[in-house]
Amino acid sequence: MSEMTTRERFQRMYEHREADRVPMIGGPWVTTLERRRREGMPPDVDFADCFDLDHVVGVGGDVSPRYETKVVEETEDYIITFDAWGTTAKNWRHASSTPHRLGRTIVDRET
């Protein structure tokens, strides 16, 4: 089977038909991209092209409860924020990782 375009690949996936490969999407964290550039990824090459990912565009709206966002605490190592979803999270400044969830305002149907 010859190489398909992203559109062809997704179309076949939705039709439950075989394709040249599974559609692959994703994007790097900023620090991941910086690391890849340091390791030799050319600065003018798109991340998706470099790793043979499919090109997609997302369209979305703000469906959060729209809590007022604020910085709760800042240090040289991390920042703790409260976001529009009512989540308090800790992010490291000098490392990439999933934010550490410290608490949520909405925890059940009642809240």
Backbone torsions as a table, in degrees:
resi	resn	phi	psi	omega
1	MET	NA	134.7	-179.4
2	SER	-77.5	162.0	-179.6
3	GLU	-65.2	136.9	-177.2
4	MET	-102.6	163.6	171.9
5	THR	-81.4	165.0	177.0
6	THR	-57.1	-43.9	-178.9
7	ARG	-60.7	-46.7	179.5
8	GLU	-61.3	-41.9	-178.8
9	ARG	-62.2	-47.7	179.4
10	PHE	-67.4	-39.4	178.9
11	GLN	-58.8	-46.0	179.2
12	ARG	-65.5	-37.3	178.4
13	MET	-60.0	-46.6	-179.3
14	TYR	-68.4	-23.2	177.8
15	GLU	-91.2	2.1	-177.6
16	HIS	58.5	41.3	178.1
17	ARG	-115.3	157.3	-179.5
18	GLU	-68.8	144.3	176.8
19	ALA	-129.8	178.0	-179.8
20	ASP	-68.3	-27.0	175.3
21	ARG	-167.5	170.3	176.4
22	VAL	-71.2	137.4	175.7
23	PRO	-60.7	136.1	-179.4
24	MET	-125.6	123.7	178.7
25	ILE	-128.1	160.0	177.6
26	GLY	159.9	167.3	177.9
27	GLY	-147.2	150.2	-176.2
28	PRO	-84.6	155.3	166.4
29	TRP	-70.6	156.7	-178.1
30	VAL	-55.1	-43.6	-178.4
31	THR	-68.6	-29.3	175.7
32	THR	-66.7	-44.8	178.9
33	LEU	-62.5	-42.9	177.8
34	GLU	-60.0	-43.0	179.1
35	ARG	-62.9	-46.3	-180.0
36	ARG	-60.3	-38.4	177.5
37	ARG	-64.9	-42.6	177.3
38	ARG	-62.7	-32.3	-178.4
39	GLU	-84.0	1.0	174.0
40	GLY	118.1	-1.1	177.1
41	MET	-67.3	124.4	-177.9
42	PRO	-58.3	141.0	-176.8
43	PRO	-66.0	-22.3	-177.9
44	ASP	-96.8	9.3	-179.3
45	VAL	-101.8	132.5	177.8
46	ASP	-70.8	139.0	-179.1
47	PHE	-55.2	-45.5	-179.1
48	ALA	-62.2	-38.3	177.8
49	ASP	-68.3	-42.4	-177.7
50	CYS	-60.6	-38.4	-176.5
51	PHE	-107.3	16.2	175.8
52	ASP	55.0	44.1	175.5
53	LEU	-91.1	159.1	176.7
54	ASP	-79.3	144.4	178.5
55	HIS	-89.0	122.6	178.1
56	VAL	-135.2	159.8	177.0
57	VAL	-125.4	132.2	179.0
58	GLY	-103.6	142.0	176.2
59	VAL	-126.9	128.2	-178.4
60	GLY	-148.6	170.9	177.7
61	GLY	-127.8	167.3	179.0
62	ASP	-84.2	104.8	178.3
63	VAL	-109.1	16.1	178.8
64	SER	-72.1	164.6	174.2
65	PRO	-69.1	-7.7	175.6
66	ARG	63.9	45.1	171.0
67	TYR	-64.1	152.0	177.4
68	GLU	-68.7	127.1	-179.3
69	THR	-82.6	146.7	179.3
70	LYS	-159.1	157.1	173.0
71	VAL	-87.8	125.4	-178.9
72	VAL	-88.9	-42.8	-178.4
73	GLU	-155.6	143.0	177.0
74	GLU	-133.6	135.8	171.4
75	THR	-133.3	-178.5	176.0
76	GLU	-67.1	-26.0	-174.6
77	ASP	-96.2	-29.4	-175.2
78	TYR	-150.9	169.2	173.8
79	ILE	-135.8	134.2	176.8
80	ILE	-109.5	126.8	-177.3
81	THR	-125.8	158.6	172.3
82	PHE	-116.3	122.3	-172.1
83	ASP	-105.6	-179.9	-177.0
84	ALA	-63.8	-17.6	177.8
85	TRP	-89.0	-3.1	-179.1
86	GLY	83.4	22.8	-178.6
87	THR	-104.7	132.4	173.0
88	THR	-98.4	125.0	-175.4
89	ALA	-140.2	150.3	179.2
90	LYS	-108.6	128.0	176.6
91	ASN	-120.1	134.4	176.6
92	TRP	-77.7	141.4	-178.7
93	ARG	-79.4	-33.1	-171.7
94	HIS	-114.8	20.4	178.5
95	ALA	-153.0	149.5	176.9
96	SER	-95.5	132.0	173.8
97	SER	-165.3	169.5	174.3
98	THR	-67.2	135.4	179.4
99	PRO	-56.6	141.1	177.8
100	HIS	-84.4	112.6	-178.6
101	ARG	-75.4	121.8	-179.1
102	LEU	-98.6	-25.5	179.9
103	GLY	-178.3	159.9	177.8
104	ARG	-132.2	144.6	178.0
105	THR	-76.8	-41.3	-179.6
106	ILE	-99.5	113.6	-177.2
107	VAL	-121.6	-11.7	178.0
108	ASP	-158.1	-179.7	-177.4
109	ARG	-59.9	-38.8	-177.4
110	GLU	-63.9	-43.0	-178.3
111	THR	-78.5	NA	NA
